[in-house]
Amino acid sequence: MMKEIFYTTGLITFFVIFFVSIFAPTKGQTRILLWSFLKILFFSVLFCSWFTENVVLKWILIEASTLFGALLISSSGTEKSFHVGWKFLLINSYALGLAFLGIVILLFASTPLNDLEFSSLKNGLLGQPGLLVETGILLTVYGYSGKLGLVPNHFWVGDTYAESPSQISSLIASFVPVSVVLAIRPLVSLEKELNPHFINASNGLLSIGVLTILYSTLMLVSRDDIRRISAKVALFHTGMLTVFLWIDVSDDVFYFLLTTTILVKLLVFLSMGILRMDAGKRNISQILLNTNLSHKALYVYLLALLVSFVFPLSPVFVLDLKIVEIGILNKKFYLFLFPILGSIFFFISLNKVLPMVKLPNRNFNSNLYQILSIRYLFFWFSLLLTITVGTYGLFFLMDKYL
């Protein structure tokens, strides 16, 4: 059931982003038809990658999203957006090149295969532990981690989300991480059977995931740009994906995690776009110099941050409860650290955004009233969907305690 919810939520989220870009585009955006076609291609290749078990085809589809994503990033038409698009293309292509090299090594190390399905590859590798297989898995997982945007290949993340239109940032942040995690998870599970030693790709992935969480939290302290703050929220949640991969949770929890990732990043970037457009500026210090601000625009951003970390009916809150449960049942009490880190991140971001509350309230920016009103309606629809999914997850995953 949770897998079907994930697929359905993915489709709904794409249509929300797509309709926002059609009916409430960024001011000055041109060639909407062309960029809409590219958005469809970008989502289509990633959506198709969710359903294939062919390891090479999955890689091809994820790599195709790199090209389409680079073009979408440059849709702003500014010199800086072109530079960021190239950075996205080069770093992601480098990372996926390493992943492909690892896949080639695994295919070479496996016994003769009838097809390229992961199940066949797994059967061919079982009983063949050794340096070659371990190297292949390590390269594949590390390469895919670059596409995730984990430390040390995270340099494209901040610029991509800061210089792209909010709907492009939402599209990339929502669908790239879940697609990559779907590709990584079978390899992490396989390695636990082939290489149970402490030094392995699974523990390495957890290490760079934790570094990513710490990095995003520390960098948040010095950020004044609401775009950059939103990018750090996305990076924090991407780092949390590695924690659940390492824990090796059940399929229900895993697909609930993917659904949560999609919805949270939709809310964060949709609300950020509303606040930035209404304020006319992106730096909080500059926004505070305004004579007034629409509190509706501010409160949707505050709500998005709340739902992303500590709101009781948020899917993120349910996942935190699940981590606590796993920590207690398996006596891994250090897992409690991750919900605490989430709370710390939330209070830092809240401390940065709250000063804007003192600005006098007004209605939406009159020059952008229609666009902001449409985005406002889509935000409330997305928030209602998120809380509905969170409520269902609470009763489905934690039913024995209720």
C-alpha positions, 0 to 999 in steps of 0.5 A: 500500500505504501508503495502505491501511495509513493507513486501516486504522491509523486504524480500529484507532486509533479502536477502541482509543480507543473501547473504552478509553472504554467498558471503562476510562472516566475515573473519574466519567464519566457518560452513556457511551452519549451520549459514545460516540455523539458519538465515533462521529460525530466520527470518522465525519465526519473519516474520510469527509473522507479519501475525498472530493475535493469541496473544499466537502464536505471543508470541511463534514465538517471543520467538523462535527468542530468542533461534535462536538469541542467537545461532547466536550471539555465531557464532563467536566462542569466549568466549565473544560471548558465554557470550553475547549469554547467556545474550541475552537469559536470559534477553530476556527470562525473559522479554518475561516471563513477557509478557506471564504472562500478556497475561495469565492474559488478557485471564483469565480476558476476557469473554469466547473466541472462539479463541485466536485472538486479536479481540476476546480478545478485545471484551472480555475485552471491558467493563471490566476495572479494576486492573486485566486488567490494570495489564495484559496490563502493564505486557505484554507491559513492558515484550515486551519492554525488548525484544525491548531493552528499558531501564531498560532492555537494557543491552543486546543491546550494547554487542549483537551488539558489539560482533556479526558479522555485518550481525548478528547484522543487522539481529537482529536490523532490525527484532526484534524491528519491530516484537515486535512493531507489537505485542505491538501496538494493546495493546496500542490502547486497553488500551486507550479505557480501561484505559484513566488515566495518569498512564497507560502502554502507558505513561509508554512505552513512558517514558522508550522510552524517557529514552532510547533515552536520554541514547543512546545519553549520552552514545554516548559521551563516545564511541570510538568503531564504533560497540558501536556507531552503537549500540547506533544508533540502540538503539536511533531509537528503542526508537523513535518507542515508540514515534510513538506508543504513538502518535497512528499514522495512519496505513500508517505512522506506516508501513512506520515507520517499513520499515524505521527501517528495512532499516536504521539498515541495512545500519548502520550495513552493512557500519559499517562492511565494515569500521571495516574490512577495518581498521582492528580495531574497536576503532576510536583512534586505527584506527587514528594510521593507516598510511592510510584508504580507504575513500570508507569504511569511506564514506559509514559509514558517508552516513549511519549516514546521512541517519539515521538522517538528509538526506532530502530524507531519510525516517527518515527525512520524519518521522521527518516532520510527527512529526512536522506536528502532533505537529502543528495540535494537538498543541503538540509543545513538539514533536519538541524535538524529531527531535532536539534530532535526530540532536544532536545525529547525530552531536555527532556521526559525530564529532567522525567519521570525524577525520578519514577523515584526514587519507590518502586514499587508496583502500580497504584492499588488503587481503579483497578486494573481500569481501569488494567489494561485501559488497560495492555493497550491500550497494549501492543497500540498499542505493538506496532502502532506498532513493527510499522508502523515496522519495515515503514516502515523496510524499505519506505522505506529498502530501498535502504540495507538 
